Amino acid sequence: MSNDVQIAIKGSTQEHLSLEDVRDGIVILKDGSCAAVMGLSSVNFDLLSEREQAALIYAYGGILNSLTFPIQIMIRSNIKDVSEYVKSLMEKEREQTNELLQERIRSYRNFVEEVVKKNNVLTKSFYVVVPFLSLELGIKTAAQTMPLGNKKRGAQKLPYSKDYILEKAKAVLDSKIDHIIRAFGRLGLQVKQLENKELIQLFYEIYNEDVTSSQKIETTNYTAVTVESVGVEKEKGVVGKPTSVEPQAKSGTTNEEAVK
């Protein structure tokens, strides 16, 4: 396949992504809008008493009523890989000299394996997304972000420079993020804004759900993104070539372009 064909394929894929770049923990979209994504801890609601449940619901309602800006709450469910955990149990079983404890470990390991066979073990991640709308840049309509005579989505350009958009977005998002952290903190939840590396990993998993179990992203200073197969054998100190659509971000390439 020639280089021209490869470039064309890469370009056509990027046209369907709304992401423009990831900078300073903020996601920049192609229409000039931005968003901050915060990871949120969780509470086992079923283990709480009725009074605690009622108090938690009341406090959560108070948070929603206190908001003067829109937010998005996202929940991601992923199948949990317990193979490493089962492997560690097998090692503990072999190392155990007490026959009774060894039998208990074996019984527990068999129980875990049976549970995994019958049911998918899921892990849930919770996120709060705080948006910065392109309207807050003074853009009245989305058509203003499109070049004249070309209304294709792939031809969409940022209405202003990235530095200007990022400056405006930070000025608006900082106070909103502080409010979210304080509000959910009153529920006993921990809130942390995702950094560049974590955002890149999150979006890579969203757009590549079928391969994330066998690949991982490695970043260098948040500007060089590589995807390497998990479990590649090292021979003579050389690791197998990265298997990714974009093995290495060139100088000047943005984080989001590298993920694509």
C-alpha positions as CSV (number, residue, x, y, z in Angstrom):
1,M,0.0,0.0,0.0
2,S,1.5,3.3,-1.0
3,N,2.1,6.2,1.4
4,D,-0.6,8.3,-0.4
5,V,-3.2,5.6,0.3
6,Q,-2.2,5.3,3.9
7,I,-2.4,9.1,4.5
8,A,-5.8,9.1,2.8
9,I,-7.1,6.4,5.1
10,K,-5.7,8.1,8.2
11,G,-7.3,11.4,7.2
12,S,-10.7,9.9,6.6
13,T,-10.7,8.3,10.0
14,Q,-9.8,11.5,11.8
15,E,-12.7,13.3,10.0
16,H,-15.1,11.2,12.1
17,L,-13.5,12.1,15.4
18,S,-14.8,15.2,17.2
19,L,-11.5,15.5,19.2
20,E,-9.0,18.2,18.2
21,D,-6.4,18.0,21.0
22,V,-5.7,17.3,24.6
23,R,-3.8,20.0,26.5
24,D,-3.3,20.7,30.2
25,G,-6.0,18.2,31.2
26,I,-8.6,19.8,28.9
27,V,-10.1,18.2,25.9
28,I,-10.5,20.6,22.9
29,L,-13.1,19.7,20.3
30,K,-13.2,20.7,16.6
31,D,-16.0,23.2,17.0
32,G,-14.0,25.2,19.6
33,S,-15.8,23.8,22.7
34,C,-13.8,22.1,25.5
35,A,-14.4,19.8,28.4
36,A,-12.7,18.8,31.7
37,V,-13.2,15.2,32.7
38,M,-13.0,14.2,36.4
39,G,-12.8,10.7,37.8
40,L,-15.2,10.0,40.7
41,S,-15.0,7.4,43.4
42,S,-18.1,5.4,44.4
43,V,-20.2,4.4,47.4
44,N,-21.8,1.0,47.9
45,F,-25.3,2.2,48.3
46,D,-26.8,-1.2,49.3
47,L,-24.5,-1.5,52.3
48,L,-25.8,1.7,53.8
49,S,-28.6,1.9,56.4
50,E,-32.0,3.3,55.4
51,R,-31.1,6.6,57.2
52,E,-27.8,6.8,55.4
53,Q,-29.4,6.1,52.0
54,A,-32.0,8.8,52.6
55,A,-29.3,11.3,53.6
56,L,-27.2,10.4,50.6
57,I,-30.1,10.9,48.2
58,Y,-31.0,14.2,49.8
59,A,-27.4,15.4,49.6
60,Y,-27.2,14.4,45.9
61,G,-30.4,16.3,45.1
62,G,-28.9,19.3,46.8
63,I,-25.8,19.0,44.5
64,L,-28.0,18.9,41.4
65,N,-30.0,21.9,42.6
66,S,-26.8,23.9,43.3
67,L,-25.5,23.6,39.7
68,T,-25.8,26.6,37.5
69,F,-24.1,24.9,34.5
70,P,-24.6,21.6,32.7
71,I,-22.6,18.5,33.6
72,Q,-22.5,14.9,32.2
73,I,-22.2,11.9,34.4
74,M,-20.7,8.9,32.6
75,I,-20.4,5.3,33.8
76,R,-18.1,2.9,31.9
77,S,-18.4,-0.8,32.5
78,N,-15.5,-3.0,31.5
79,I,-14.9,-6.8,31.8
80,K,-12.4,-7.3,34.6
81,D,-9.4,-9.5,33.8
82,V,-8.8,-11.7,36.8
83,S,-6.2,-13.9,35.2
84,E,-3.3,-12.2,37.1
85,Y,-5.2,-12.5,40.4
86,V,-5.8,-16.2,39.8
87,K,-2.1,-16.7,38.9
88,S,-1.1,-15.0,42.2
89,L,-3.4,-17.3,44.1
90,M,-1.7,-20.3,42.5
91,E,1.7,-19.0,43.5
92,K,0.6,-18.5,47.1
93,E,-0.9,-22.0,47.0
94,R,2.4,-23.5,46.0
95,E,4.4,-21.5,48.5
96,Q,2.1,-22.4,51.4
97,T,3.6,-25.1,53.7
98,N,0.5,-25.5,55.9
99,E,-1.7,-28.1,54.2
100,L,-4.9,-26.7,55.7
101,L,-4.2,-23.2,54.5
102,Q,-3.1,-24.6,51.1
103,E,-6.5,-26.3,50.8
104,R,-8.3,-23.1,51.7
105,I,-6.4,-21.2,49.0
106,R,-7.1,-23.9,46.5
107,S,-10.8,-23.9,47.4
108,Y,-11.0,-20.1,47.1
109,R,-9.2,-20.1,43.7
110,N,-11.6,-22.7,42.4
111,F,-14.5,-20.5,43.6
112,V,-13.1,-17.5,41.7
113,E,-12.6,-19.5,38.5
114,E,-16.1,-20.8,38.7
115,V,-17.6,-17.3,39.2
116,V,-15.6,-16.0,36.2
117,K,-16.8,-18.8,34.0
118,K,-20.5,-18.3,34.9
119,N,-20.6,-14.5,35.0
120,N,-18.7,-11.6,33.5
121,V,-16.8,-9.8,36.3
122,L,-17.3,-6.1,35.6
123,T,-15.5,-3.1,36.8
124,K,-17.2,0.3,36.8
125,S,-15.6,3.7,36.4
126,F,-17.4,7.0,37.1
127,Y,-16.7,10.3,35.5
128,V,-18.1,13.8,35.6
129,V,-17.7,15.9,32.5
130,V,-17.8,19.7,32.7
131,P,-18.2,21.4,29.3
132,F,-17.1,24.7,28.0
133,L,-19.4,25.5,25.1
134,S,-18.2,27.2,21.9
135,L,-21.0,29.8,22.5
136,E,-18.9,31.1,25.4
137,L,-16.2,32.1,22.9
138,G,-18.8,34.4,21.3
139,I,-19.6,32.1,18.4
140,K,-23.3,32.4,17.6
141,T,-23.7,29.4,15.3
142,A,-21.8,26.3,14.5
143,A,-21.6,27.4,10.8
144,Q,-19.1,30.1,11.9
145,T,-16.6,27.4,12.5
146,M,-16.8,26.1,9.0
147,P,-14.9,27.4,6.0
148,L,-17.0,29.1,3.3
149,G,-18.0,26.8,0.5
150,N,-17.1,23.6,2.3
151,K,-19.6,22.2,4.9
152,K,-18.0,18.8,5.3
153,R,-17.3,17.8,8.9
154,G,-13.7,16.8,8.0
155,A,-13.1,20.4,6.8
156,Q,-14.1,21.9,10.1
157,K,-11.5,24.2,11.6
158,L,-11.1,25.8,15.0
159,P,-12.6,29.3,15.2
160,Y,-9.6,30.6,17.1
161,S,-6.1,29.4,18.0
162,K,-5.8,26.6,20.5
163,D,-3.9,28.8,22.9
164,Y,-6.7,31.4,22.9
165,I,-9.4,28.7,23.3
166,L,-7.5,27.0,26.1
167,E,-7.0,30.3,27.9
168,K,-10.7,31.1,27.8
169,A,-11.7,27.6,28.7
170,K,-9.5,27.5,31.8
171,A,-10.9,30.8,33.0
172,V,-14.4,29.4,32.9
173,L,-13.7,25.7,33.9
174,D,-11.5,26.4,36.9
175,S,-14.4,27.7,39.1
176,K,-16.8,25.0,37.8
177,I,-14.2,22.2,38.7
178,D,-13.7,23.6,42.2
179,H,-17.5,23.6,42.7
180,I,-17.8,20.0,41.6
181,I,-14.9,18.9,43.8
182,R,-16.4,20.6,46.9
183,A,-20.0,19.5,46.2
184,F,-19.2,15.8,45.7
185,G,-16.7,15.9,48.5
186,R,-19.6,16.5,50.9
187,L,-20.9,13.1,49.9
188,G,-17.6,11.6,50.9
189,L,-16.5,11.0,47.3
190,Q,-13.1,11.7,45.9
191,V,-13.0,13.8,42.7
192,K,-9.8,14.1,40.6
193,Q,-9.4,15.9,37.2
194,L,-7.9,13.6,34.6
195,E,-4.5,14.6,33.3
196,N,-3.4,14.3,29.7
197,K,-2.1,10.8,30.0
198,E,-5.3,9.6,31.6
199,L,-7.5,11.4,29.1
200,I,-5.6,9.8,26.2
201,Q,-6.0,6.4,27.7
202,L,-9.7,6.9,28.3
203,F,-10.4,8.0,24.7
204,Y,-8.3,5.3,23.3
205,E,-10.3,2.7,25.2
206,I,-13.6,4.3,24.0
207,Y,-12.6,4.2,20.4
208,N,-10.7,0.9,20.5
209,E,-12.8,-1.4,22.8
210,D,-11.8,-4.6,20.9
211,V,-8.1,-4.2,21.3
212,T,-7.5,-2.5,24.6
213,S,-7.3,-5.9,26.4
214,S,-4.2,-6.8,24.4
215,Q,-2.6,-3.3,24.0
216,K,-1.5,-0.5,26.2
217,I,-0.6,3.1,25.6
218,E,2.8,4.4,26.6
219,T,3.4,8.2,26.7
220,T,6.6,10.2,27.0
221,N,6.1,13.7,28.4
222,Y,2.4,13.4,27.2
223,T,3.5,14.2,23.6
224,A,4.7,10.8,22.3
225,V,2.1,8.1,22.3
226,T,2.8,4.5,21.5
227,V,0.7,1.3,21.7
228,E,2.5,-1.9,22.6
229,S,1.2,-5.4,22.7
230,V,1.0,-6.8,26.2
231,G,3.1,-9.9,26.9
232,V,5.6,-9.3,24.1
233,E,8.7,-11.3,24.8
234,K,12.0,-9.5,25.2
235,E,14.8,-10.9,23.1
236,K,18.4,-9.6,23.4
237,G,17.0,-6.5,25.1
238,V,14.8,-5.5,22.2
239,V,11.0,-5.4,22.6
240,G,8.8,-6.2,19.7
241,K,7.7,-3.4,17.5
242,P,4.7,-1.4,18.7
243,T,1.4,-2.5,17.2
244,S,-0.6,0.7,16.7
245,V,-2.1,2.9,14.1
246,E,0.3,5.6,15.1
247,P,3.5,4.1,16.7
248,Q,5.2,7.3,17.5
249,A,4.1,10.9,17.5
250,K,6.4,13.1,15.5
251,S,7.7,16.4,16.8
252,G,4.9,18.9,16.9
253,T,2.2,16.3,16.7
254,T,-0.6,16.8,19.2
255,N,-1.6,14.2,21.8
256,E,-5.0,13.6,20.2
257,E,-3.5,13.2,16.7
258,A,-1.2,10.5,18.1
259,V,-4.1,8.6,19.6
260,K,-5.8,8.6,16.2
